[in-house]
Amino acid sequence: MNFTPTDAWQMEKMQPLMSERRTSLIGAFMTMIGSISMSLYTPAMPALAHAFGVSGASAKLTLTFYFAGFAAAQLVTGPASDAIGRRKAAIIFMLVYLAGSVMAVFAPTIEWLMAARLIQGIGASVGTTVSRAIVRDQYTGDQSARIMNMIGIVLAVGPGIAPTIGGLILEFSTWQGIFVVMAGMGMTGIGIVLFALKETTVPDAARGAPGPLVKSYGRLLASGPVMSASLTVGFAVGALYMLATVLPFVLIDEAGLTPAQFGLGMMAQTGSYFLGSVLFRVLLRRASAERLVIPGLGFILVGSVLAFLSIQFLPLSYLSVMVPVGFYAFGIAFVMPHMTTAALMPFPRIAGTAAAMLGFIQMGSGVLGGAVAAAIGEPLLSLHVLMPGMGVICSLFYLWHVCAMRRFQAGDAGSF
């Protein structure tokens, strides 16, 4: 692979194999499987703890196992899509996801369910990496940002809308019904890949060999623009994944909401992100995606400060928790499109591997947040500390990105 990061700025744009709309819809659905599967069953976690006779902490571990499988497997699914093609990689790993879903339906113990969730996470990870890679294969600039905006809506809205759907499913079924729905999503995903997704890259088996793969990841880790953009996105969206492990216990166990009320209440997060995404698309007609990052970070910091102050000084209620979350989610809608595009831009020939690194960092921050929340032990205290902390860290990584891009454009592409 004889190329440098500056190749990304000099390569002639190829004719897209799929339209912007088709790419957006396929990418959004593939991403949706992973993001919705993450938290579709969170309203059932207290019921799971009761059904298996385990503690709430053990029930939360089922989500942590999904996080871990999803995060780690992206380091494989991304390079695999470079080596064997986007379509083959997607089909193989969606079959893995389907197997995990069926295993979860018939899980006799909490340990079996943890294993099933791990397998689900491994399979679902391909949706995020392939969806981003097919965008980078075909589009750059604001066109890419528009598609990433659509994919970002699903990626961030998924954890918000999934509990709503899960709560409604629980009104008519048991927790097993939720995993039956996931199995249906897996079969639908396989059908979409088979009949709608075109191959957007030229597979190169050499990219999956250990030597070139290590070299590719080394290039990404040594790139200031890639790592700073990835970490900015990671800690922004990772906070939502962390919240998925904490909010059910804060709002159901401590604020007194029923699972159905909790599911409907999470629409505040979903609605905030959706409103921000719509406004982003409107503003994109007048300003570049890059210029919209700063206002987005402003909303993230407002949400972080409100989370710290409201929990400190106000009585616990639905509004004291979800108003700060709404500000935070609104800001992510402005940050994610450009920063995702920026993370994938410098290395177009290994877009799958770059998407894998981005996804690993993004999910890894969620795993880290969930692990710290579990170590703290008190859900409300975890919310009080982690959401503001991750918002501040996200902003600091963006400052690094600004400096890294200046060096990159000045010719010092490998500098941190």
HUUR-V557081 format. One record per helix or strand of 3 or more residues. SS is the DSSP state (h for helix, s for strand). FROM is the first residue (numbers start at 1). TO is the last residue. Records with the same first field share a line. If there is no record, write none. Layout:
BEGIN
SS = FROM-TO, FROM-TO
END
This chain:
BEGIN
h = 7-10, 20-39, 42-52, 56-84, 86-105, 110-138, 141-172, 175-195, 205-208, 210-221, 224-254, 259-265, 267-283, 292-313, 318-345, 348-376, 379-409
END
